[in-house]
């Protein structure tokens, strides 16, 4: 079994948003970041209060940056870009 990091309960909604929004990325020469317009649509659809949106955005962007780094590293190891 793979060792996975513990996900704190208060971060579960951020992870769920990331998983739901991840397929909305632009692709081409590689995976792109989750578009801000999709984050906004997510917030509106799920009625995220305005005072919580900035925190969600900051956390999603941090997760997304790490995802993109890992994806790029994997592509480089496989010899693709």
N, CA, C and O atoms as a CHARMM CRD file, in Angstrom:
* protein
*
  324
    1    1 UNK  N      0.84900  -1.18700   0.00000 PROA 1      0.00000
    2    1 UNK  CA     0.00000   0.00000   0.00000 PROA 1      0.00000
    3    1 UNK  C      0.89200   1.24700   0.00000 PROA 1      0.00000
    4    1 UNK  O      1.91300   1.30100   0.68500 PROA 1      0.00000
    5    2 UNK  N      0.49400   2.20700  -0.75600 PROA 2      0.00000
    6    2 UNK  CA     1.23400   3.46000  -0.89700 PROA 2      0.00000
    7    2 UNK  C      1.01300   4.34900   0.32500 PROA 2      0.00000
    8    2 UNK  O     -0.10700   4.46300   0.82200 PROA 2      0.00000
    9    3 UNK  N      2.08500   4.97700   0.80500 PROA 3      0.00000
   10    3 UNK  CA     1.95600   5.92200   1.91500 PROA 3      0.00000
   11    3 UNK  C      1.40200   7.23100   1.37000 PROA 3      0.00000
   12    3 UNK  O      2.00600   7.84700   0.49100 PROA 3      0.00000
   13    4 UNK  N      0.29700   7.64100   1.86900 PROA 4      0.00000
   14    4 UNK  CA    -0.31400   8.89300   1.44000 PROA 4      0.00000
   15    4 UNK  C     -0.30900   9.88000   2.59100 PROA 4      0.00000
   16    4 UNK  O     -0.43300   9.49000   3.75200 PROA 4      0.00000
   17    5 UNK  N     -0.16500  11.14800   2.27300 PROA 5      0.00000
   18    5 UNK  CA    -0.20700  12.14300   3.35000 PROA 5      0.00000
   19    5 UNK  C     -1.60500  12.22700   3.94700 PROA 5      0.00000
   20    5 UNK  O     -2.60400  11.95900   3.28000 PROA 5      0.00000
   21    6 UNK  N     -1.65000  12.59900   5.19600 PROA 6      0.00000
   22    6 UNK  CA    -2.93100  12.76900   5.87100 PROA 6      0.00000
   23    6 UNK  C     -3.59800  14.03800   5.35200 PROA 6      0.00000
   24    6 UNK  O     -2.95800  15.08300   5.22800 PROA 6      0.00000
   25    7 UNK  N     -4.86300  13.93800   5.05800 PROA 7      0.00000
   26    7 UNK  CA    -5.62700  15.09700   4.60400 PROA 7      0.00000
   27    7 UNK  C     -6.47500  15.57400   5.77500 PROA 7      0.00000
   28    7 UNK  O     -7.39100  14.88400   6.22200 PROA 7      0.00000
   29    8 UNK  N     -6.15700  16.75300   6.25400 PROA 8      0.00000
   30    8 UNK  CA    -6.91000  17.29800   7.37500 PROA 8      0.00000
   31    8 UNK  C     -8.36000  17.54800   6.95700 PROA 8      0.00000
   32    8 UNK  O     -8.61600  17.98700   5.83600 PROA 8      0.00000
   33    9 UNK  N     -9.30300  17.27100   7.85300 PROA 9      0.00000
   34    9 UNK  CA   -10.72200  17.39500   7.50600 PROA 9      0.00000
   35    9 UNK  C    -11.11700  18.75400   6.94000 PROA 9      0.00000
   36    9 UNK  O    -11.97600  18.82600   6.06100 PROA 9      0.00000
   37   10 UNK  N    -10.50500  19.83500   7.42800 PROA 10     0.00000
   38   10 UNK  CA   -10.89100  21.15600   6.92600 PROA 10     0.00000
   39   10 UNK  C    -10.38500  21.41800   5.50900 PROA 10     0.00000
   40   10 UNK  O    -10.79500  22.38900   4.87200 PROA 10     0.00000
   41   11 UNK  N     -9.48000  20.54100   5.00700 PROA 11     0.00000
   42   11 UNK  CA    -8.97800  20.68600   3.64300 PROA 11     0.00000
   43   11 UNK  C     -9.68600  19.77500   2.63600 PROA 11     0.00000
   44   11 UNK  O     -9.42400  19.85400   1.43600 PROA 11     0.00000
   45   12 UNK  N    -10.57900  18.91300   3.12200 PROA 12     0.00000
   46   12 UNK  CA   -11.32300  18.02000   2.23000 PROA 12     0.00000
   47   12 UNK  C    -12.08800  18.80200   1.15900 PROA 12     0.00000
   48   12 UNK  O    -12.04400  18.40700  -0.00600 PROA 12     0.00000
   49   13 UNK  N    -12.78700  19.89300   1.49500 PROA 13     0.00000
   50   13 UNK  CA   -13.48500  20.64000   0.43400 PROA 13     0.00000
   51   13 UNK  C    -12.54700  21.20200  -0.63600 PROA 13     0.00000
   52   13 UNK  O    -12.92300  21.29700  -1.80500 PROA 13     0.00000
   53   14 UNK  N    -11.34800  21.56900  -0.24700 PROA 14     0.00000
   54   14 UNK  CA   -10.37100  22.08300  -1.21800 PROA 14     0.00000
   55   14 UNK  C     -9.94800  20.95300  -2.15200 PROA 14     0.00000
   56   14 UNK  O     -9.87000  21.14200  -3.36600 PROA 14     0.00000
   57   15 UNK  N     -9.67700  19.78300  -1.58400 PROA 15     0.00000
   58   15 UNK  CA    -9.29800  18.62800  -2.39700 PROA 15     0.00000
   59   15 UNK  C    -10.43300  18.25400  -3.34700 PROA 15     0.00000
   60   15 UNK  O    -10.19100  17.96700  -4.52000 PROA 15     0.00000
   61   16 UNK  N    -11.65700  18.25500  -2.85300 PROA 16     0.00000
   62   16 UNK  CA   -12.80500  17.92300  -3.70300 PROA 16     0.00000
   63   16 UNK  C    -12.94500  18.92200  -4.84800 PROA 16     0.00000
   64   16 UNK  O    -13.23700  18.52800  -5.97800 PROA 16     0.00000
   65   17 UNK  N    -12.74200  20.19700  -4.57300 PROA 17     0.00000
   66   17 UNK  CA   -12.79200  21.22200  -5.62400 PROA 17     0.00000
   67   17 UNK  C    -11.68100  20.97400  -6.64100 PROA 17     0.00000
   68   17 UNK  O    -11.91600  21.06600  -7.84600 PROA 17     0.00000
   69   18 UNK  N    -10.47900  20.66200  -6.17200 PROA 18     0.00000
   70   18 UNK  CA    -9.35800  20.39500  -7.06000 PROA 18     0.00000
   71   18 UNK  C     -9.65800  19.22100  -7.98700 PROA 18     0.00000
   72   18 UNK  O     -9.42100  19.29600  -9.19300 PROA 18     0.00000
   73   19 UNK  N    -10.17500  18.14700  -7.42200 PROA 19     0.00000
   74   19 UNK  CA   -10.48700  16.95400  -8.22300 PROA 19     0.00000
   75   19 UNK  C    -11.57300  17.27000  -9.25300 PROA 19     0.00000
   76   19 UNK  O    -11.48200  16.83800 -10.40200 PROA 19     0.00000
   77   20 UNK  N    -12.58000  18.00500  -8.85500 PROA 20     0.00000
   78   20 UNK  CA   -13.67000  18.34600  -9.76900 PROA 20     0.00000
   79   20 UNK  C    -13.20700  19.30200 -10.86900 PROA 20     0.00000
   80   20 UNK  O    -13.62800  19.17100 -12.01800 PROA 20     0.00000
   81   21 UNK  N    -12.35100  20.25700 -10.52900 PROA 21     0.00000
   82   21 UNK  CA   -11.91400  21.26600 -11.48800 PROA 21     0.00000
   83   21 UNK  C    -10.74100  20.81700 -12.36500 PROA 21     0.00000
   84   21 UNK  O    -10.51600  21.39600 -13.42800 PROA 21     0.00000
   85   22 UNK  N    -10.01800  19.82900 -11.95100 PROA 22     0.00000
   86   22 UNK  CA    -8.82300  19.40700 -12.67300 PROA 22     0.00000
   87   22 UNK  C     -9.07800  19.08800 -14.15400 PROA 22     0.00000
   88   22 UNK  O     -8.25700  19.46200 -14.99200 PROA 22     0.00000
   89   23 UNK  N    -10.16000  18.42600 -14.50400 PROA 23     0.00000
   90   23 UNK  CA   -10.40100  18.15200 -15.93000 PROA 23     0.00000
   91   23 UNK  C    -10.68400  19.39900 -16.77200 PROA 23     0.00000
   92   23 UNK  O    -10.70800  19.31200 -18.00000 PROA 23     0.00000
   93   24 UNK  N    -10.89600  20.54400 -16.14600 PROA 24     0.00000
   94   24 UNK  CA   -11.19300  21.76700 -16.89900 PROA 24     0.00000
   95   24 UNK  C     -9.94300  22.47600 -17.38300 PROA 24     0.00000
   96   24 UNK  O    -10.04100  23.52500 -18.02000 PROA 24     0.00000
   97   25 UNK  N     -8.75900  21.92200 -17.09200 PROA 25     0.00000
   98   25 UNK  CA    -7.51100  22.56200 -17.51400 PROA 25     0.00000
   99   25 UNK  C     -7.39900  22.58700 -19.03100 PROA 25     0.00000
  100   25 UNK  O     -7.91300  21.71500 -19.73100 PROA 25     0.00000
  101   26 UNK  N     -6.71400  23.61000 -19.51200 PROA 26     0.00000
  102   26 UNK  CA    -6.39000  23.66600 -20.93300 PROA 26     0.00000
  103   26 UNK  C     -5.22200  22.72400 -21.17700 PROA 26     0.00000
  104   26 UNK  O     -4.29700  22.63600 -20.36900 PROA 26     0.00000
  105   27 UNK  N     -5.27700  22.03200 -22.28500 PROA 27     0.00000
  106   27 UNK  CA    -4.17300  21.15300 -22.65200 PROA 27     0.00000
  107   27 UNK  C     -3.68200  21.54500 -24.03500 PROA 27     0.00000
  108   27 UNK  O     -4.38900  22.21600 -24.78700 PROA 27     0.00000
  109   28 UNK  N     -2.53600  21.14700 -24.34800 PROA 28     0.00000
  110   28 UNK  CA    -1.92000  21.46600 -25.62700 PROA 28     0.00000
  111   28 UNK  C     -0.55300  20.83200 -25.61100 PROA 28     0.00000
  112   28 UNK  O     -0.41000  19.63600 -25.86500 PROA 28     0.00000
  113   29 UNK  N      0.45400  21.63200 -25.31100 PROA 29     0.00000
  114   29 UNK  CA     1.81400  21.11300 -25.18300 PROA 29     0.00000
  115   29 UNK  C      2.01700  20.46600 -23.82600 PROA 29     0.00000
  116   29 UNK  O      3.07000  19.88400 -23.56300 PROA 29     0.00000
  117   30 UNK  N      1.04700  20.56000 -22.99100 PROA 30     0.00000
  118   30 UNK  CA     1.11700  19.97500 -21.65800 PROA 30     0.00000
  119   30 UNK  C     -0.07300  20.48400 -20.86600 PROA 30     0.00000
  120   30 UNK  O     -0.86000  21.29400 -21.35600 PROA 30     0.00000
  121   31 UNK  N     -0.19700  20.01100 -19.66200 PROA 31     0.00000
  122   31 UNK  CA    -1.30700  20.44000 -18.81800 PROA 31     0.00000
  123   31 UNK  C     -1.12800  21.90000 -18.41800 PROA 31     0.00000
  124   31 UNK  O     -0.02300  22.34000 -18.10100 PROA 31     0.00000
  125   32 UNK  N     -2.21200  22.62700 -18.44000 PROA 32     0.00000
  126   32 UNK  CA    -2.19500  24.01200 -17.99400 PROA 32     0.00000
  127   32 UNK  C     -2.84400  24.12900 -16.63100 PROA 32     0.00000
  128   32 UNK  O     -3.38500  23.15800 -16.10200 PROA 32     0.00000
  129   33 UNK  N     -2.78700  25.29800 -16.08000 PROA 33     0.00000
  130   33 UNK  CA    -3.39700  25.55000 -14.77300 PROA 33     0.00000
  131   33 UNK  C     -4.91700  25.51400 -14.88500 PROA 33     0.00000
  132   33 UNK  O     -5.47900  25.71000 -15.96300 PROA 33     0.00000
  133   34 UNK  N     -5.55800  25.26600 -13.77600 PROA 34     0.00000
  134   34 UNK  CA    -7.02900  25.34200 -13.73500 PROA 34     0.00000
  135   34 UNK  C     -7.40000  26.79800 -13.97400 PROA 34     0.00000
  136   34 UNK  O     -6.91900  27.68100 -13.26400 PROA 34     0.00000
  137   35 UNK  N     -8.25200  27.06400 -14.96800 PROA 35     0.00000
  138   35 UNK  CA    -8.60800  28.45600 -15.26200 PROA 35     0.00000
  139   35 UNK  C     -9.35600  29.13400 -14.11400 PROA 35     0.00000
  140   35 UNK  O    -10.20500  28.53100 -13.45700 PROA 35     0.00000
  141   36 UNK  N     -9.02200  30.38600 -13.89400 PROA 36     0.00000
  142   36 UNK  CA    -9.67800  31.16600 -12.85200 PROA 36     0.00000
  143   36 UNK  C    -11.19100  31.22400 -13.08100 PROA 36     0.00000
  144   36 UNK  O    -11.96600  31.22600 -12.12500 PROA 36     0.00000
  145   37 UNK  N    -11.60400  31.26900 -14.33400 PROA 37     0.00000
  146   37 UNK  CA   -13.04100  31.30700 -14.64600 PROA 37     0.00000
  147   37 UNK  C    -13.75100  30.05500 -14.14200 PROA 37     0.00000
  148   37 UNK  O    -14.91800  30.11200 -13.75300 PROA 37     0.00000
  149   38 UNK  N    -13.05100  28.93400 -14.15000 PROA 38     0.00000
  150   38 UNK  CA   -13.65000  27.68600 -13.65300 PROA 38     0.00000
  151   38 UNK  C    -13.76500  27.69900 -12.13300 PROA 38     0.00000
  152   38 UNK  O    -14.73100  27.18100 -11.57300 PROA 38     0.00000
  153   39 UNK  N    -12.78800  28.28600 -11.47900 PROA 39     0.00000
  154   39 UNK  CA   -12.84900  28.41000 -10.01400 PROA 39     0.00000
  155   39 UNK  C    -14.02800  29.31200  -9.63900 PROA 39     0.00000
  156   39 UNK  O    -14.77500  29.02200  -8.70500 PROA 39     0.00000
  157   40 UNK  N    -14.17700  30.39700 -10.37700 PROA 40     0.00000
  158   40 UNK  CA   -15.29400  31.31200 -10.11400 PROA 40     0.00000
  159   40 UNK  C    -16.63500  30.60500 -10.32900 PROA 40     0.00000
  160   40 UNK  O    -17.54800  30.72900  -9.51300 PROA 40     0.00000
  161   41 UNK  N    -16.74200  29.87200 -11.42200 PROA 41     0.00000
  162   41 UNK  CA   -17.97800  29.12800 -11.69600 PROA 41     0.00000
  163   41 UNK  C    -18.25800  28.10500 -10.59600 PROA 41     0.00000
  164   41 UNK  O    -19.40400  27.92300 -10.18600 PROA 41     0.00000
  165   42 UNK  N    -17.20500  27.44300 -10.12400 PROA 42     0.00000
  166   42 UNK  CA   -17.35300  26.47900  -9.03600 PROA 42     0.00000
  167   42 UNK  C    -17.90600  27.16400  -7.78900 PROA 42     0.00000
  168   42 UNK  O    -18.83500  26.66600  -7.15300 PROA 42     0.00000
  169   43 UNK  N    -17.32200  28.31100  -7.45000 PROA 43     0.00000
  170   43 UNK  CA   -17.76800  29.05400  -6.26900 PROA 43     0.00000
  171   43 UNK  C    -19.22500  29.46600  -6.38600 PROA 43     0.00000
  172   43 UNK  O    -19.97600  29.39400  -5.41400 PROA 43     0.00000
  173   44 UNK  N    -19.62100  29.89200  -7.56100 PROA 44     0.00000
  174   44 UNK  CA   -21.00600  30.29800  -7.77300 PROA 44     0.00000
  175   44 UNK  C    -21.93800  29.09400  -7.72600 PROA 44     0.00000
  176   44 UNK  O    -22.99800  29.14500  -7.10300 PROA 44     0.00000
  177   45 UNK  N    -21.54000  28.01500  -8.38500 PROA 45     0.00000
  178   45 UNK  CA   -22.38800  26.81500  -8.43600 PROA 45     0.00000
  179   45 UNK  C    -22.62300  26.21900  -7.05200 PROA 45     0.00000
  180   45 UNK  O    -23.73100  25.79300  -6.72500 PROA 45     0.00000
  181   46 UNK  N    -21.56500  26.19700  -6.24700 PROA 46     0.00000
  182   46 UNK  CA   -21.67500  25.58500  -4.92500 PROA 46     0.00000
  183   46 UNK  C    -21.88700  26.61000  -3.81700 PROA 46     0.00000
  184   46 UNK  O    -21.76600  26.29900  -2.63200 PROA 46     0.00000
  185   47 UNK  N    -22.20500  27.83400  -4.22100 PROA 47     0.00000
  186   47 UNK  CA   -22.55900  28.91400  -3.30100 PROA 47     0.00000
  187   47 UNK  C    -21.52700  29.09100  -2.18400 PROA 47     0.00000
  188   47 UNK  O    -21.86400  29.17700  -1.00300 PROA 47     0.00000
  189   48 UNK  N    -20.25800  29.14300  -2.60100 PROA 48     0.00000
  190   48 UNK  CA   -19.17900  29.40500  -1.64800 PROA 48     0.00000
  191   48 UNK  C    -19.29400  30.87300  -1.24100 PROA 48     0.00000
  192   48 UNK  O    -19.30100  31.74500  -2.11000 PROA 48     0.00000
  193   49 UNK  N    -19.38400  31.16500   0.04100 PROA 49     0.00000
  194   49 UNK  CA   -19.52700  32.55800   0.47800 PROA 49     0.00000
  195   49 UNK  C    -18.34000  33.40700   0.01500 PROA 49     0.00000
  196   49 UNK  O    -17.20700  32.92700  -0.01000 PROA 49     0.00000
  197   50 UNK  N    -18.59300  34.64900  -0.34400 PROA 50     0.00000
  198   50 UNK  CA   -17.52200  35.52800  -0.82200 PROA 50     0.00000
  199   50 UNK  C    -16.31800  35.58900   0.12000 PROA 50     0.00000
  200   50 UNK  O    -15.18000  35.67100  -0.34300 PROA 50     0.00000
  201   51 UNK  N    -16.55000  35.55100   1.42400 PROA 51     0.00000
  202   51 UNK  CA   -15.43800  35.65200   2.37300 PROA 51     0.00000
  203   51 UNK  C    -14.55300  34.39000   2.38300 PROA 51     0.00000
  204   51 UNK  O    -13.44700  34.42400   2.92400 PROA 51     0.00000
  205   52 UNK  N    -15.02300  33.28400   1.79400 PROA 52     0.00000
  206   52 UNK  CA   -14.24100  32.04500   1.74300 PROA 52     0.00000
  207   52 UNK  C    -13.56700  31.82600   0.38800 PROA 52     0.00000
  208   52 UNK  O    -12.72900  30.93600   0.24900 PROA 52     0.00000
  209   53 UNK  N    -13.92600  32.62300  -0.59700 PROA 53     0.00000
  210   53 UNK  CA   -13.43300  32.39400  -1.95900 PROA 53     0.00000
  211   53 UNK  C    -11.94000  32.64500  -2.11200 PROA 53     0.00000
  212   53 UNK  O    -11.25900  31.90600  -2.82300 PROA 53     0.00000
  213   54 UNK  N    -11.43000  33.66800  -1.46200 PROA 54     0.00000
  214   54 UNK  CA    -9.99700  33.95400  -1.59300 PROA 54     0.00000
  215   54 UNK  C     -9.16000  32.82100  -1.01900 PROA 54     0.00000
  216   54 UNK  O     -8.16800  32.41000  -1.62100 PROA 54     0.00000
  217   55 UNK  N     -9.55900  32.31800   0.14100 PROA 55     0.00000
  218   55 UNK  CA    -8.82400  31.19800   0.73900 PROA 55     0.00000
  219   55 UNK  C     -8.87400  29.97900  -0.17200 PROA 55     0.00000
  220   55 UNK  O     -7.86200  29.30900  -0.37700 PROA 55     0.00000
  221   56 UNK  N    -10.05300  29.69300  -0.71700 PROA 56     0.00000
  222   56 UNK  CA   -10.17500  28.56300  -1.62500 PROA 56     0.00000
  223   56 UNK  C     -9.26300  28.74500  -2.83000 PROA 56     0.00000
  224   56 UNK  O     -8.57700  27.80900  -3.23900 PROA 56     0.00000
  225   57 UNK  N     -9.25400  29.92900  -3.39100 PROA 57     0.00000
  226   57 UNK  CA    -8.41600  30.20300  -4.55600 PROA 57     0.00000
  227   57 UNK  C     -6.93000  30.02200  -4.23300 PROA 57     0.00000
  228   57 UNK  O     -6.19800  29.39900  -5.00100 PROA 57     0.00000
  229   58 UNK  N     -6.49300  30.55800  -3.11600 PROA 58     0.00000
  230   58 UNK  CA    -5.08700  30.44600  -2.72600 PROA 58     0.00000
  231   58 UNK  C     -4.69500  28.97500  -2.55300 PROA 58     0.00000
  232   58 UNK  O     -3.64300  28.54800  -3.02800 PROA 58     0.00000
  233   59 UNK  N     -5.53300  28.21800  -1.88200 PROA 59     0.00000
  234   59 UNK  CA    -5.22200  26.80400  -1.65000 PROA 59     0.00000
  235   59 UNK  C     -5.28200  25.98700  -2.93900 PROA 59     0.00000
  236   59 UNK  O     -4.44800  25.10800  -3.15800 PROA 59     0.00000
  237   60 UNK  N     -6.26300  26.27500  -3.78700 PROA 60     0.00000
  238   60 UNK  CA    -6.35100  25.58000  -5.07600 PROA 60     0.00000
  239   60 UNK  C     -5.13500  25.86900  -5.94400 PROA 60     0.00000
  240   60 UNK  O     -4.58900  24.96400  -6.57500 PROA 60     0.00000
  241   61 UNK  N     -4.70800  27.13300  -5.97700 PROA 61     0.00000
  242   61 UNK  CA    -3.54300  27.51800  -6.77600 PROA 61     0.00000
  243   61 UNK  C     -2.28800  26.80000  -6.26500 PROA 61     0.00000
  244   61 UNK  O     -1.46900  26.34900  -7.06500 PROA 61     0.00000
  245   62 UNK  N     -2.13400  26.69300  -4.95900 PROA 62     0.00000
  246   62 UNK  CA    -0.97400  26.00900  -4.39100 PROA 62     0.00000
  247   62 UNK  C     -0.98400  24.52300  -4.77300 PROA 62     0.00000
  248   62 UNK  O      0.04200  23.96900  -5.16700 PROA 62     0.00000
  249   63 UNK  N     -2.13400  23.90000  -4.65200 PROA 63     0.00000
  250   63 UNK  CA    -2.27100  22.49800  -5.04700 PROA 63     0.00000
  251   63 UNK  C     -1.98400  22.32300  -6.53000 PROA 63     0.00000
  252   63 UNK  O     -1.27900  21.40000  -6.93800 PROA 63     0.00000
  253   64 UNK  N     -2.54000  23.22200  -7.32500 PROA 64     0.00000
  254   64 UNK  CA    -2.38800  23.15600  -8.77200 PROA 64     0.00000
  255   64 UNK  C     -0.93000  23.32600  -9.19000 PROA 64     0.00000
  256   64 UNK  O     -0.46200  22.63100 -10.09100 PROA 64     0.00000
  257   65 UNK  N     -0.21300  24.23800  -8.55000 PROA 65     0.00000
  258   65 UNK  CA     1.20200  24.43800  -8.86700 PROA 65     0.00000
  259   65 UNK  C      2.00800  23.16900  -8.59300 PROA 65     0.00000
  260   65 UNK  O      2.86900  22.78900  -9.38600 PROA 65     0.00000
  261   66 UNK  N      1.72600  22.52500  -7.47800 PROA 66     0.00000
  262   66 UNK  CA     2.43300  21.28700  -7.15200 PROA 66     0.00000
  263   66 UNK  C      2.07500  20.17300  -8.13800 PROA 66     0.00000
  264   66 UNK  O      2.93300  19.38800  -8.54200 PROA 66     0.00000
  265   67 UNK  N      0.81600  20.11800  -8.51200 PROA 67     0.00000
  266   67 UNK  CA     0.38000  19.12700  -9.50500 PROA 67     0.00000
  267   67 UNK  C      1.11500  19.34400 -10.83100 PROA 67     0.00000
  268   67 UNK  O      1.61400  18.39200 -11.43200 PROA 67     0.00000
  269   68 UNK  N      1.17800  20.59200 -11.27800 PROA 68     0.00000
  270   68 UNK  CA     1.83800  20.89400 -12.54600 PROA 68     0.00000
  271   68 UNK  C      3.33400  20.58700 -12.48700 PROA 68     0.00000
  272   68 UNK  O      3.89900  20.08900 -13.46000 PROA 68     0.00000
  273   69 UNK  N      3.98100  20.87700 -11.35700 PROA 69     0.00000
  274   69 UNK  CA     5.39800  20.53500 -11.19400 PROA 69     0.00000
  275   69 UNK  C      5.60200  19.02400 -11.31600 PROA 69     0.00000
  276   69 UNK  O      6.49300  18.56300 -12.03000 PROA 69     0.00000
  277   70 UNK  N      4.77600  18.27000 -10.61800 PROA 70     0.00000
  278   70 UNK  CA     4.89700  16.80900 -10.64300 PROA 70     0.00000
  279   70 UNK  C      4.61500  16.26500 -12.04100 PROA 70     0.00000
  280   70 UNK  O      5.28600  15.33800 -12.49400 PROA 70     0.00000
  281   71 UNK  N      3.63900  16.82900 -12.71500 PROA 71     0.00000
  282   71 UNK  CA     3.29900  16.38900 -14.07200 PROA 71     0.00000
  283   71 UNK  C      4.45200  16.67500 -15.02600 PROA 71     0.00000
  284   71 UNK  O      4.79600  15.83200 -15.85400 PROA 71     0.00000
  285   72 UNK  N      5.05200  17.86300 -14.91400 PROA 72     0.00000
  286   72 UNK  CA     6.17300  18.21900 -15.77900 PROA 72     0.00000
  287   72 UNK  C      7.39100  17.33900 -15.51200 PROA 72     0.00000
  288   72 UNK  O      8.08200  16.93600 -16.44800 PROA 72     0.00000
  289   73 UNK  N      7.65600  17.04300 -14.24900 PROA 73     0.00000
  290   73 UNK  CA     8.78200  16.17100 -13.90600 PROA 73     0.00000
  291   73 UNK  C      8.58600  14.76800 -14.47200 PROA 73     0.00000
  292   73 UNK  O      9.52700  14.15900 -14.97900 PROA 73     0.00000
  293   74 UNK  N      7.35000  14.25800 -14.38100 PROA 74     0.00000
  294   74 UNK  CA     7.04200  12.93200 -14.91200 PROA 74     0.00000
  295   74 UNK  C      7.21200  12.92000 -16.42500 PROA 74     0.00000
  296   74 UNK  O      7.75300  11.96300 -16.98100 PROA 74     0.00000
  297   75 UNK  N      6.75500  13.97400 -17.09700 PROA 75     0.00000
  298   75 UNK  CA     6.89300  14.06400 -18.55000 PROA 75     0.00000
  299   75 UNK  C      8.35100  14.10000 -18.97000 PROA 75     0.00000
  300   75 UNK  O      8.73200  13.46800 -19.95600 PROA 75     0.00000
  301   76 UNK  N      9.17300  14.84000 -18.22600 PROA 76     0.00000
  302   76 UNK  CA    10.59800  14.93300 -18.54900 PROA 76     0.00000
  303   76 UNK  C     11.27900  13.57700 -18.39600 PROA 76     0.00000
  304   76 UNK  O     12.12700  13.20500 -19.20700 PROA 76     0.00000
  305   77 UNK  N     10.89800  12.83200 -17.34000 PROA 77     0.00000
  306   77 UNK  CA    11.49800  11.50900 -17.13200 PROA 77     0.00000
  307   77 UNK  C     11.11400  10.54500 -18.24500 PROA 77     0.00000
  308   77 UNK  O     11.89400   9.66700 -18.61600 PROA 77     0.00000
  309   78 UNK  N      9.90900  10.71400 -18.77300 PROA 78     0.00000
  310   78 UNK  CA     9.45000   9.83300 -19.86200 PROA 78     0.00000
  311   78 UNK  C      9.95800  10.28700 -21.21500 PROA 78     0.00000
  312   78 UNK  O      9.79000   9.58500 -22.21200 PROA 78     0.00000
  313   79 UNK  N     10.57900  11.46100 -21.25700 PROA 79     0.00000
  314   79 UNK  CA    11.11200  11.96900 -22.51000 PROA 79     0.00000
  315   79 UNK  C     10.09400  12.66900 -23.37500 PROA 79     0.00000
  316   79 UNK  O     10.30900  12.85000 -24.57400 PROA 79     0.00000
  317   80 UNK  N      8.97300  13.07000 -22.77200 PROA 80     0.00000
  318   80 UNK  CA     7.94400  13.82300 -23.49300 PROA 80     0.00000
  319   80 UNK  C      7.80500  15.16900 -22.85700 PROA 80     0.00000
  320   80 UNK  O      8.30300  15.40600 -21.75600 PROA 80     0.00000
  321   81 UNK  N      7.13800  16.04200 -23.53900 PROA 81     0.00000
  322   81 UNK  CA     6.88500  17.36300 -22.96600 PROA 81     0.00000
  323   81 UNK  C      5.49700  17.80900 -23.21400 PROA 81     0.00000
  324   81 UNK  O      5.11700  18.90300 -22.79800 PROA 81     0.00000
